[in-house]
Every structure is written in C-alpha cells, then in structure tokens.
C-alpha cells in the first residue's frame, strides 16, 4: 500500500500539479477580467466592433508571439525567464481598475495577452515531455486544464461578489473588482518563486529535457492539423461577443453574466478531464500515436450550435449554449494541445506550439472582429452562417487529415 501511495506522486505528476496550481492562480486574475471586460467597456460607451477588434488583436498577439517564444525556448532551453516575465505581466490586470481612458485600457488588455504568449510554449513543452511516456499527454493536459479552470471559475466570482455585496453594477464596482485582483497576483508570484526553487531542488525538469531526442522536421500532418484547427476556431463565438450581447440587451444582470461565465469554466474543467482521458484511450485502442485525434470530430459540430444558442434572446438557451461553450473550450485546451505533442518531435515542439498558436490566434482575431462587426450591424444570421461555413470546411479537413493518418499507418504496417 505504501509503495502505491508513493507512486501516485512521481516527478511527472508533481510537475504537472505544481504548474497546474500556478496556472490556476493566473486564471483567477485574467479570467476574472475577461468575464467583465466587455461589460465594462460597454459602460464606457465603446462599440461592439471596437471591443471585438481589440480582443481579436489581443488574442492574435497572444498566440502569434508564442511562435517567437517557442523558437527561443527550443534554441535556448531556458524556460523560467519566459515564465517569470509572462506571469509578471499579469500585474496590468488590476491596473485596469485605475483608468477609464480608452487608449490606456487598450494597452493594458494587449499587455496581458502578450504575457500569456511569453509563458505558454515553455510550459506546454515541458509538460508534454514529462507526460508522454509516463502518464499520457491527454490526461496530463486534461488535468492541467481542470486545475486552470478552477481558477477560471473562482476569478469571475470575484466580480459577482462585488456586485452582490454592493448592490450596484456601475463603473465604480467594476473598478473595485479589478483592483481586488492584486491579492491573487501577489500570491501567484510568491508561488511561482516557490515552484521554481522546488523544481530546481528536486531536479524534476532536467531528468526530462536532457533525454536523447532525435532531430526531425514538422510533418505534413502537422500543417493539415493546423489548418483544421484554424477553421474550427475561426467560427468559435468568443465570450467578448456573448457578454456584450447579454449586457446590451439586458438579458442578464451583470452579476449573472460573470456567474454564467464562471459556470462555463467548471464545465470546461470537467470536459477537459473526460476528453483528455478519451484521447489517451483512443491512442491505446488504435495502437497509433495519432489515434487520439479522432476525438476532434465532435468539435466542429458542437461549435455550430454556439451562435444559435448564446446569441438568442432566451436565458435558458443562453445557459445551454454556455455549457456547450465550456465543453468546446475544454476540447480546445486539451486535445488540440495534446495532439501537437503527438505529431511533433520534442526538439521542435516549442516551434510546433508556436506555429499552431499563431494560427489559432489569427483565427480568433478574424472571428472576433467579424462577429463584432456583424453584431453592430444587427446581422445575427450572418454570424450563424459564418460559423456554419467555417465548421463545414473544418469537417472536410478533418476527413483529409484522418485519411492521411490511416494511409501512414498502413504504410508502416
């Protein structure tokens, strides 16, 4: 019995849990803000098109710069400087509560996303290297996402609590919510320092990254997969559009808007664990390293439902839509990241994550901007049509990708 309990916390599991707790604290800070940003900007008389453009640019920068960070991480092998700088830039989030100046707000929102870009590739590369031969990348990223989403659940509740206890939903209350995020930020930085010392002391990372991995190139399946995820994400309805819709039409109170977003993050966490486990089981069942990609088939179909549900005038349909939103997000953050580990060699993985995330960010930029523009023009039907077209393209690419995997497997056999 004692041996079994000791094996539960192997170095691999320890690394994943430590990084998960750090990510959880980060999510408390930035997901709290993301649940409230659209409504706050609405109170400042900013249009939906402007909101969509800024969030789209932010998402694009946040993913595009991961390419730079990923390449530098591959070449240098130094992960911690990226993590400390990236998490340190979360300081800009509570600073949002000190200004109503549009130009300053744009800079702060974009800086938060840039910080996310700097820290992500190194963390994903380490986690995948730790997990792939020990506990499974699907489960590892699923566990990581679940811990992330605990923070994403807690964060929006900070604003919900502010609205509830003050009984008001004005600019002052939003600013108080932002300022209260100083506390989790400070705890995060203290924990990051502890994690750094703990991992260095126990030599957990060197045991993984110093393995003898062979140099390879990114394969054709990687590029098809990247285009597939681009179209999946292009039609994904971002919460910036949903939150704006709920606020502009008074469909929910400000507290309930952040609450429903928080609930979606819990769905995300549960879905991540289930989808991650299914990903690993499919790999074992098919006896193929890329077998787990079969899980991706459900994502385009579920994404098609989002605009119909979340942009309706029915609170019930919107809540159902946010549940679907959470499931899709869980799949995005788990399977899409896990698949990169299975279709790229380790020494090219930071670059692979960088390329993938650049494409992902470009899709978020295009989708958020177009949907914000369509919404300002009162063209909800165009948003629905746009989503359907992009997801149909994704489905076609999925079958092409799946055929490539089958043919590759037959050749090897």
C-alpha positions in Angstrom: 0.0 0.0 0.0 2.8 2.4 0.9 4.5 1.8 -2.5 1.3 2.6 -4.3 0.8 5.8 -2.4 4.4 6.8 -3.2 3.9 6.2 -6.9 1.0 8.5 -7.1 3.3 11.5 -6.8 6.0 10.7 -9.3 8.2 13.5 -10.6 5.9 13.7 -13.6 2.7 14.1 -11.5 4.5 16.6 -9.3 5.5 18.8 -12.2 2.0 18.8 -13.6 0.3 19.6 -10.3 2.7 22.4 -9.5 2.3 24.0 -12.9 -1.4 23.5 -12.7 -1.6 25.4 -9.4 0.4 28.3 -10.9 -1.9 28.3 -13.9 -4.9 28.2 -11.6 -3.8 31.4 -9.8 -3.1 33.0 -13.2 -6.6 32.2 -14.3 -8.1 33.7 -11.2 -6.5 37.0 -12.3 -7.1 37.1 -16.0 -10.3 35.1 -16.3 -11.9 37.4 -13.8 -11.1 40.4 -16.0 -12.1 38.6 -19.2 -15.5 37.9 -17.7 -16.1 41.6 -17.1 -14.1 43.5 -19.8 -16.9 43.6 -22.4 -19.5 44.9 -19.9 -17.0 47.4 -18.5 -16.2 48.8 -22.0 -19.9 48.8 -22.8 -20.4 51.1 -19.8 -17.7 53.4 -21.2 -19.7 53.6 -24.5 -17.3 51.6 -26.6 -18.9 49.9 -29.6 -19.1 46.1 -30.1 -16.9 46.4 -33.2 -14.2 48.2 -31.2 -14.4 45.7 -28.4 -14.3 42.8 -30.9 -11.3 44.3 -32.7 -9.3 44.9 -29.6 -9.9 41.5 -28.1 -9.2 40.0 -31.5 -5.9 41.8 -31.8 -5.1 40.8 -28.2 -5.8 37.1 -28.9 -3.8 37.3 -32.1 -0.8 38.9 -30.4 -1.1 36.4 -27.5 -0.8 33.5 -29.9 1.4 34.9 -32.6 4.2 35.9 -30.1 4.1 32.3 -28.9 5.9 31.5 -32.1 8.8 33.7 -31.1 8.8 32.5 -27.5 8.6 28.9 -28.7 11.5 29.2 -31.1 13.6 30.9 -28.5 12.7 28.3 -25.9 13.7 25.5 -28.3 17.0 27.1 -29.1 18.0 28.2 -25.6 16.4 25.5 -23.4 15.7 28.2 -20.8 12.1 28.2 -19.7 11.9 30.0 -16.4 12.8 33.6 -17.7 9.8 33.3 -20.1 7.6 32.1 -17.2 8.6 34.8 -14.7 8.2 37.7 -17.3 5.0 36.3 -18.7 3.3 35.8 -15.3 4.7 39.1 -14.0 2.9 40.9 -16.8 -0.4 39.9 -15.1 0.2 43.0 -13.0 -1.5 45.0 -15.7 -4.9 43.3 -15.0 -5.6 45.0 -11.6 -4.3 48.3 -13.1 -7.3 48.3 -15.4 -9.3 49.4 -12.4 -7.4 52.7 -12.2 -8.4 54.1 -15.6 -11.3 54.9 -17.9 -9.0 56.1 -20.7 -9.7 54.0 -23.8 -6.1 54.2 -25.1 -4.6 53.1 -21.8 -7.2 50.3 -21.5 -6.2 49.0 -24.9 -2.5 48.9 -23.9 -3.3 47.0 -20.7 -5.6 44.5 -22.3 -2.9 43.8 -25.0 -0.1 43.5 -22.5 -2.0 40.8 -20.6 -2.2 38.7 -23.7 1.5 39.3 -24.6 2.4 38.0 -21.1 0.3 34.9 -21.8 2.3 34.4 -25.1 5.7 34.6 -23.4 5.0 31.9 -20.7 2.9 29.3 -22.6 5.2 27.5 -25.1 7.9 26.6 -22.5 5.3 25.3 -20.1 3.5 23.2 -22.7 6.8 21.8 -24.0 7.9 20.7 -20.5 4.5 19.2 -19.6 4.3 17.2 -22.9 7.9 15.9 -22.4 7.1 14.9 -18.8 3.9 13.2 -19.6 4.2 11.4 -23.0 6.0 8.3 -21.8 4.7 8.2 -18.2 1.0 9.2 -17.7 -0.2 10.2 -21.2 -0.4 13.6 -22.7 -4.1 13.6 -22.9 -4.6 13.1 -19.2 -1.7 15.5 -18.4 -3.2 18.3 -20.4 -6.7 17.4 -19.1 -5.5 17.6 -15.5 -3.7 20.8 -16.3 -6.8 22.3 -17.9 -9.0 21.2 -15.0 -6.8 23.0 -12.5 -6.7 26.0 -14.8 -10.5 26.1 -14.8 -10.8 26.0 -11.1 -9.1 29.4 -11.3 -11.3 30.4 -14.2 -14.3 29.5 -12.0 -13.1 31.5 -9.0 -12.0 34.6 -10.9 -15.4 35.7 -12.3 -16.9 35.1 -8.8 -14.8 38.0 -7.5 -16.8 40.4 -9.7 -20.0 38.6 -8.9 -19.3 39.1 -5.2 -18.6 42.8 -5.7 -21.9 43.3 -7.5 -23.8 41.3 -4.9 -22.4 42.9 -1.8 -22.5 46.5 -3.2 -25.9 46.0 -4.8 -24.7 48.1 -7.8 -23.3 47.4 -11.3 -21.7 50.7 -12.1 -18.2 51.8 -13.2 -17.0 52.1 -9.6 -17.9 48.5 -8.8 -16.1 47.2 -11.9 -13.0 49.2 -10.9 -13.2 47.7 -7.4 -13.4 44.2 -8.9 -10.2 44.8 -11.0 -8.3 46.3 -8.0 -9.1 43.3 -5.8 -7.1 41.1 -8.3 -3.9 42.5 -6.7 -4.2 39.8 -4.0 -4.2 36.7 -6.2 -1.5 38.2 -8.4 0.8 38.6 -5.4 0.1 35.0 -4.2 0.8 33.8 -7.7 4.2 35.4 -7.9 5.1 34.0 -4.4 4.0 30.5 -5.5 5.9 30.8 -8.8 9.1 31.5 -6.8 8.4 28.5 -4.6 7.7 26.3 -7.6 11.0 27.4 -9.2 13.0 26.5 -6.1 11.2 23.2 -5.6 11.6 22.0 -9.2 15.2 23.0 -9.3 15.9 21.5 -5.9 14.4 18.1 -6.9 15.9 18.2 -10.4 12.5 17.4 -11.9 12.8 19.1 -15.3 16.4 18.2 -16.2 15.5 14.5 -15.9 13.1 15.1 -18.8 14.7 17.7 -21.1 18.1 16.0 -21.2 16.8 12.9 -22.8 18.4 12.0 -26.2 15.7 13.1 -28.6 16.4 12.9 -32.4 16.1 16.0 -34.6 13.3 15.8 -37.1 11.1 18.1 -39.1 7.5 19.1 -38.8 5.5 16.6 -40.9 2.7 17.3 -43.5 0.1 16.1 -41.0 1.1 18.9 -38.7 0.2 21.5 -41.3 -3.1 19.9 -42.2 -3.9 19.8 -38.5 -3.0 23.4 -38.1 -5.4 24.5 -40.9 -8.1 22.3 -39.4 -7.9 24.0 -36.0 -7.7 27.4 -37.7 -11.2 26.9 -39.3 -12.6 25.3 -36.1 -11.5 28.3 -34.1 -12.5 30.9 -36.8 -16.1 30.1 -36.3 -15.9 29.9 -32.5 -18.1 32.5 -30.8 -15.9 34.4 -28.3 -17.3 35.4 -24.9 -16.5 39.0 -25.7 -19.4 38.9 -28.2 -21.6 36.9 -25.9 -21.0 39.1 -22.9 -21.7 42.2 -25.0 -24.9 40.7 -26.3 -26.1 39.9 -22.8 -25.3 43.4 -21.5 -26.6 45.4 -24.5 -29.9 43.6 -24.4 -30.3 43.4 -20.6 -30.8 39.7 -20.8 -29.0 39.1 -17.5 -27.7 41.2 -14.6 -24.0 41.9 -14.5 -23.6 39.5 -11.7 -25.3 36.7 -13.5 -23.2 37.3 -16.7 -20.0 36.8 -14.8 -21.6 33.9 -12.9 -22.7 32.0 -16.1 -19.2 32.5 -17.5 -17.8 31.1 -14.3 -20.1 28.1 -14.6 -18.9 27.5 -18.1 -15.4 27.3 -16.8 -16.4 24.5 -14.5 -17.9 22.7 -17.4 -14.6 23.3 -19.3 -12.7 21.7 -16.4 -14.8 18.6 -16.3 -14.9 18.2 -20.1 -11.1 18.6 -20.2 -10.5 15.6 -17.9 -13.0 13.4 -19.8 -11.8 14.4 -23.2 -8.2 14.0 -22.2 -8.8 10.5 -20.9 -10.7 9.6 -24.1 -7.8 10.9 -26.2 -5.4 8.6 -24.4 -7.7 5.6 -24.6 -8.2 6.1 -28.4 -4.4 6.1 -28.8 -4.2 2.8 -27.0 -7.2 1.3 -28.8 -6.0 2.2 -32.2 -2.4 1.5 -31.3 -1.4 4.7 -33.1 0.4 7.7 -31.7 -2.1 9.9 -33.6 -5.1 7.8 -32.8 -6.5 10.3 -30.2 -7.1 12.9 -33.0 -10.4 11.0 -33.7 -11.8 12.9 -30.7 -11.6 16.1 -32.7 -14.5 15.1 -35.0 -17.1 16.4 -32.4 -15.6 19.9 -32.2 -16.9 21.5 -35.5 -20.4 20.1 -34.9 -20.6 21.5 -31.4 -19.2 24.8 -32.5 -22.0 25.3 -35.0 -24.5 25.3 -32.1 -22.9 28.2 -30.2 -24.2 31.3 -32.1 -27.7 29.8 -32.3 -27.8 29.3 -28.5 -25.6 32.1 -27.0 -26.8 34.9 -29.2 -30.5 34.1 -28.7 -33.0 36.1 -26.5 -33.8 33.2 -24.3 -31.9 32.9 -21.0 -32.4 29.2 -21.0 -30.9 28.7 -24.4 -28.0 31.0 -23.5 -27.2 28.9 -20.4 -27.3 25.7 -22.5 -25.1 27.5 -25.0 -22.6 28.4 -22.3 -22.5 24.7 -21.3 -21.6 23.8 -24.9 -19.1 26.7 -24.9 -17.4 25.1 -21.9 -17.2 21.7 -23.5 -15.7 23.1 -26.7 -13.2 25.1 -24.7 -12.2 22.0 -22.8 -11.6 20.2 -26.0 -9.6 23.1 -27.5 -7.3 23.4 -24.5 -6.9 19.6 -24.0 -7.0 17.7 -27.3 -5.6 20.4 -29.6 -2.6 20.9 -27.3 -2.1 17.1 -26.7 -2.2 16.4 -30.5 0.7 18.8 -31.1 2.8 16.7 -28.8 2.0 13.6 -30.8 2.6 15.0 -34.2 5.8 16.9 -33.5 9.3 15.8 -32.3 10.3 17.0 -28.9 13.2 19.3 -30.1 10.8 21.0 -32.5 7.9 21.1 -30.1 8.3 24.7 -28.9 8.3 25.8 -32.6 5.3 23.5 -33.3 3.3 25.0 -30.4 4.3 28.5 -31.6 3.2 27.9 -35.2 0.0 26.2 -34.0 -0.8 29.1 -31.6 -0.1 31.7 -34.2 -2.7 30.1 -36.5 -5.1 29.8 -33.5 -4.6 33.5 -32.6 -5.2 34.6 -36.2 -8.4 32.7 -36.3 -9.5 34.3 -33.0 -8.7 37.7 -34.4 -10.6 37.2 -37.6 -13.6 35.5 -35.9 -13.9 38.1 -33.1 -13.6 41.1 -35.4 -16.1 39.8 -38.0 -18.6 38.7 -35.4 -18.3 42.1 -33.6 -18.9 43.9 -36.9 -21.9 41.7 -37.8 -23.3 42.2 -34.4 -23.1 46.0 -34.7 -24.9 45.7 -38.0 -27.6 43.6 -36.2 -26.8 40.6 -38.5 -27.0 37.7 -36.1 -28.0 35.5 -39.1 -24.6 36.3 -40.7 -22.8 35.2 -37.6 -24.6 31.9 -37.7 -24.0 31.4 -41.4 -20.3 32.4 -41.0 -19.9 29.8 -38.2 -21.6 27.0 -40.3 -19.3 27.7 -43.3 -16.1 27.7 -41.3 -17.0 24.5 -39.4 -18.0 22.7 -42.6 -14.6 23.5 -44.0 -13.1 22.1 -40.8 -15.0 18.9 -41.2 -13.7 18.4 -44.7 -10.2 19.0 -43.5 -10.8 16.5 -40.6 -11.5 13.7 -43.1 -8.5 14.6 -45.2 -6.3 14.5 -42.0 -7.9 11.2 -40.9 -7.1 9.6 -44.3 -3.5 10.8 -44.1 -3.2 9.1 -40.6 -4.8 5.9 -41.9 -2.6 5.8 -45.0 0.5 6.5 -42.9 -0.4 3.7 -40.6 -1.0 1.2 -43.5 2.4 2.1 -45.0 4.2 1.4 -41.7 2.3 -1.9 -41.3 
